[in-house]
Amino acid sequence: MATLKDLRNRIKSVKSTQKITKAMKMVAAAKLRKAQERAEKGRAYSDKMNSIISNLKNSIVDKTAAPKLLVGNGKDHKYLCVVMTADRGLCGAFNTSIARKAKSFINEKLKLGKEISIITVGSKGHDQLKRVFGKYIVDKISFKELKQITIREADQITSQIVEKFSKDEFDVCTIFYNKFKSVISQEPQAQQIIPIPSLDSETKIEENSTNVVQYEYEPEEEEILENLLPKNISTQIFKAFLENAASEQGSRMSAMDNATRNAGDLINKLTINYNRSRQAVITKELIEIISGAESL
């Protein structure tokens, strides 16, 4: 049975932990507003660019002369999975949900006999995937030392992906991240970025955009795409960074709120236990005093 000193030390320890979780919740709440605003602004831009690229793809007559980044190389045997998670924990199921989505996708492709290669962006995703899929991981990228991810980091990842595609190291590239919906809701996504999905098969297009407007381009579509395709890949990756940033803070805020309330419940239970133990000690001492007085 725990002594009174042990119970006092335990209550003190839990109270210290509660102060930390409460502070982390407040910090996450302060960061969430700005991260959510950036994610919402970036989402509109990236979705519109993806729509334009898909429109350009549909307007190309000679598919054989189109850029490979747009239409692919005609094969779908080698898959590159870019799993984007956080570098820090204590954010609930944020990292686990992305890793679970990636694992499900990878297992499905492996059952079909496809070749898989993985790039992990964020140490937490790497830690979860290396146990089962360590032999498929070709690179690990971490931006832990940076306070905020910029388009420069997205360009860095894009350059690596485009270089691997030019060397025929993969046929299809898919990125995995969490889409921010609310503080308590983040939806894991698997978005194909190479080749660009056709408008007919794109599942992420909003219902009100099914009637696609046809545009006339100057100069020709092929010339525009040569410059626009790498930029679109960078934009989609940067959007994933922004969505992850908002989702991470929202998930951390929710997790720390739960931890703070659980710490409060534990403190109440320990306090009741401490008071009962203390009362038992006092009662025992009174009985001993009374028994000693009666023996005289």
N, C-alpha and C positions, 0 to 999 in steps of 0.2 A: 504493500500500500504506500502511496506517495506521502511524503511528509509535508508539513505545512510550508517548509522552506522550498521544497520542490514545486509545490503548487504556486507559491508566490513568484518564483522564477519563471514558471511556465506562463503565468498571466502576464508578467512583464514582457516576456519574449513575444507573445501573441500581440500585445498592444503595440510593440515596436513594429512588427510586421504590418499591422493594420495602418499605422501611420504611413508606411512606405507605399502600400497599395492604394491608399487614398490619394497620396501625392501623385502617383503614376496615373491614376484616373484623371486627375485635374490637368496634368500635362497633356495627356492624350486628347482630352476634350478641347484644350486650347489649340492643339495642332490639327485636330479634325476639321474644323471649319475651313481653314485655308486649303487643306488637302482636298476636301470635298469640292470646293469652288474650282480648284485647278482641274480636277478630274472631270467635272461637268463641262467646263469650257473645252478641254481637250477632246472629250468624247464627240462633240458636235463637229469639230474640225476633222478628226480622223474618220468618222463615219462618212462625211461628205467626200473626202478624198478617195476613200475606198469605193464609193459609189461612182465617182468619175472614172476611176481606173477600170471598174467593171464595165462601164458604159463604153469606154474605149476598146476594151477587149471584144465586146459584141459587135463593134463597128468595123473591126479589121476583117478584110475579105480574105487575104492570103495568110492563113495561120502559120504556115511553114516559115514565112519571113518575119513573123512577129518575134519580139524579144522572148527568150526562154524564161526569164523571170515572171513573165505574164502568163504564158500558155504552158510552161513546163517543157520537159524534154521528151514527153510522150510515154514516160514510164512512171510506175508508182511502187517500185520494189524497195527502195531505200528511203527511210523516214528519219528526219531530224526533229527531235523534240527539244524545244527551248523552255525549260521549266523555271519560271520566275517566281521566287519567294522572297522572304525577308532575310536579313542578316541577324535579326534579334528575335528572341522569343517573348514569352509572357504576353501573348496576344491571342489566347484562346485557340480555336481550331483553324485560324487563318492559314498557317503553313500546311497543316495536315490536309485540309480540303483540297488545296492545289496539288499536293503530292498524290492524294488519292485519285484525283481526276487523271493525272498523268499516268499513274500505275495502271488504271483501267484501260486507258488508250493503248499503252505499250503492250499489255498482255493480250489485248484484242488483235493487235498487228502481229505479234509473235505467233499466235495461234494460226494466223493466215500465212505464216512462213515469210514474213517481211523482215528486212534487215533494219535494225534500230541503232541510232546514235543519239546521245543525249548531251546537251549543254545545260548546266545548272547555273542560274543567275541568283545568287543568294546562298549563304552557307546552310541555312536550315533545310532547304530543299535537297541540297547535296547530302546532308546527313541522313535524311530519310530514304533517299533513293539508292545510296551506295550499298546498303545492306543486301538488297535483292538484285539491283541492276547496275552494280558497280562496274562490271566489265563493259557496259555499253556507254558509260560516261566518257566523253572525249575531251571535255574542258569544264573547268570550274571557274566562274567569274564572281567576284565579290566587290561591292562598293561600300564596305562597312566604314571606311575612313571618311566617306563623303557625308556631309550633313543633308544635302539635297541632290537628287538625281536630276540631270539636265539632258537636253537633246544630244549633247556631246557623248554621253555614255551610250545613248541609243544608237548613235552613228557608229560607235566603236563595235557594238554587237552586230550591227548591220554589215559592216565591212567584213567581219569574220564569217558571217553567214553567206554573203555573196561570194566570197573567195572559195568557200567549201563547195558552193553550187557550181562555180566555174570549173572546179576540179572533178566534177561528177561524184562527189562524196555522198550526195543524197538527191532524191527526186522530189520529195515533198517535205515542206517545213511547217511545223505547227508550234505555236506558242501557247503556254499555259499560264493563267493568271486569275486573279479574283476580280470580278466586277462589283463595284460598290453600289449597293441599293439603299441600305440604311445602316444605322449603328449596329443593329442586331442581325442584319442580313447581308451576306456577301455571296455572290454566285460564282463558282469556279467556271472558267471558260477554256475552251480549246479552239483557238482561231488559226486557220490555215492562212499563211501569208505567201507561200510559194508552192505551186503557182496560185495566182489570184482566182478564187472560186467564181464561177459564172453567176450572173444575176439569178438565173433560174434555180441554181442549187444553193445559193447563199441563204442560210437559215437565220442570219442575224439581222436581216434588213427589216426595218419597221413596216408595218402593214400599210401605212400611208405612202410608202415610197415604191409600191409595186408597179405603178405606172411610170416607167422610167422615161425621162425626157431625152430625146435624141439631139445631140449637139453637132455642130460643124466646127472642125478644128483647123487652126492655122498656126504653124505649118502642119504637115501630115501627122497622123496618129503615131506612126512608128518613131518619128523623130522626137515627139513629145515624150513618149514612153521611155526612151533611153535614159532621159534625165529624171523623169517623174517616178519610175518604179523603185529605185533605191531610196528615194525620199519618202515614198509611201511606206516602205518596210520600216524605215526609221520612225515614221509617224505612228505606225501601229505598235511598235515596241515601246515608244515613249508613252503612248496612251496606256499601255499595260502597266508601265511604271507608275503613272498617275493613279490609275485605278487601284493598284496594289497599295500605294501610299495611303489613300483614303480608307481602304478596307482594313489595312493593318491598324491604323489609329482607332477606327470604329470598333474593331474586334478587341483591341487592347483596352479600350475604355469600358466595354461591356465586361470583359474578363476581370479587370481590376475592381469594378463595381461589385461583381459577385464575390470576389475574394474579400473585399472589405466587409460585406455583409456576413459572410461566413466566419470571418475573424471575430466579428461582434457576437455572433451566436456562440462561438467557442469560448469567448471571454465570459459570457453569461453562465455557461455550463461550468466552467472552471471556478468561477466565483461562488456559485452555489455549492460545488463540491468542497471548496476551501472553507466556506462558512460552516458546512456540516461537520467537516473534520475538526475545525477549531472548536465547535460546540461540543463535540465528542471528547476532545482533550480536556476542556473545562469541566465537563460533567465527571470525567474520570478522576480529575484532581479533587473535585468536591467530595466524591465518594470516598477517596482515600483519606481526606482530612476528617470527614465525619466518622469513618471507621476507626481511625487512630484515636479520635477523641473519646469514642465509646469504649475502646479497649482500656482506657485509663480509668 
